[in-house]
Amino acid sequence: MRCGLVARKLGMSRLFNDNGDHVPVTVLKIEDLEVLSIKSVDKDGYNAVQLGFSNKKPKNISKPLRGFFAKSKSEPKEKVVEFRVSEDAILNIGDKLGVNHFVAGQKIDAV
């Protein structure tokens, strides 16, 4: 199982196919998505990847979170999320994620 992504919804639009029919699409923006921490079976009892989304000013976060971001050597993030992954899908701390994370034709669940 692969890691998910976090994106900001910008709005809706439409595209036209070859027949002239319009297809509704959702426009998403992935900004500054970075791997902050890794959870492993040996240490935590499960495999997971923690991601940080969208940079935030250091003055607007708490001191404990500043320590967390300093440990991962990254800028403070607006949102931190955790995705459970299989052992072969673990990423490295500091990896940047973007649209190249998806495979052409891959189906996704958006929440």
Steps between C-alpha positions, in 0.01 A plus 500: 500500500642838394500829684226755425532871427350815649375775269304824521183521291510809280162449336315331218536533124413300191681342209359409161563158345522417129119470469447850638356374829620678811652307790501662847843507666627605843811719508740408782827664607782306668730740680820425692407139583790335682567180699558603862518172690496122456323255732632142499373167631809457720461832681130592474322173418387603150636648177400858419624819338431847643466777242503877547294723271546871418769705672401719795677781686701371801349765729153351448573151636550368852841425649449121507417504128808714432707220654327240284572697182861569609554125552386432142706798373205653316308825506189514722192366325134601513372144526660168596331174394592134536443226243543132578707331231638156424864429578611531137335844458691684774654829383805686633478796737526824302359358175278746311176363352310634202283390210776263383395282796206376289508256210314590178148355509511434875170531686504708820270564795461868586382595848 
